[in-house]
Amino acid sequence: MANFKAPSDFYLRLVTEFPPRPIQDEALLQATQERINQVLSNPLNDDARDYLRVLGMLIYEYEEQTEVFPKLTDEERIQALQEDSVD
């Protein structure tokens, strides 16, 4: 582990105050988004950016698992593409 960097006290404080956990429901999603906003309201250093990256990945993973996209027929898909090209 040549590139392992021990976590700073600041990073440990971030993780202790709001531990990154897999998001299982909308309540934890909202809490995670609020935590991101709290961190962003202060000057960012490398530790804060690393922490935000972890929280962002958890949100992305949750949204990938829960977002439902409607199934479109081929005709509906073509129509939607045609509408987009007109705009």
Backbone hydrogen bonds, N-H to C=O, Kabsch-Sander energy under -0.5 kcal/mol:
donor,donor_aa,acceptor,acceptor_aa,energy
4,F,1,M,-1.0
6,A,4,F,-0.5
12,L,8,S,-2.5
13,R,9,D,-2.1
14,L,10,F,-2.2
15,V,11,Y,-2.5
16,T,12,L,-2.2
17,E,13,R,-2.7
18,F,14,L,-1.9
29,L,25,D,-1.9
30,Q,26,E,-2.7
31,A,27,A,-2.3
32,T,28,L,-2.3
33,Q,29,L,-2.4
34,E,30,Q,-2.4
35,R,31,A,-2.2
36,I,32,T,-2.2
37,N,33,Q,-2.1
38,Q,34,E,-2.1
39,V,35,R,-2.4
40,L,36,I,-2.6
41,S,37,N,-1.0
41,S,38,Q,-0.6
42,N,39,V,-1.5
49,R,45,N,-2.4
50,D,46,D,-2.4
51,Y,47,D,-2.4
52,L,48,A,-2.7
53,R,49,R,-2.1
54,V,50,D,-1.9
55,L,51,Y,-2.3
56,G,52,L,-2.7
57,M,53,R,-2.2
58,L,54,V,-1.9
59,I,55,L,-2.1
60,Y,56,G,-2.7
61,E,57,M,-2.6
62,Y,58,L,-2.2
63,E,59,I,-2.8
64,E,60,Y,-2.5
65,Q,61,E,-1.6
66,T,62,Y,-1.8
67,E,63,E,-2.5
69,F,67,E,-0.6
72,L,70,P,-0.5
77,R,73,T,-2.4
78,I,74,D,-2.3
79,Q,75,E,-2.4
80,A,76,E,-2.5
81,L,77,R,-2.3
82,Q,78,I,-2.4
83,E,79,Q,-2.2
84,D,80,A,-2.1
85,S,81,L,-1.9
86,V,82,Q,-1.1
87,D,83,E,-1.3
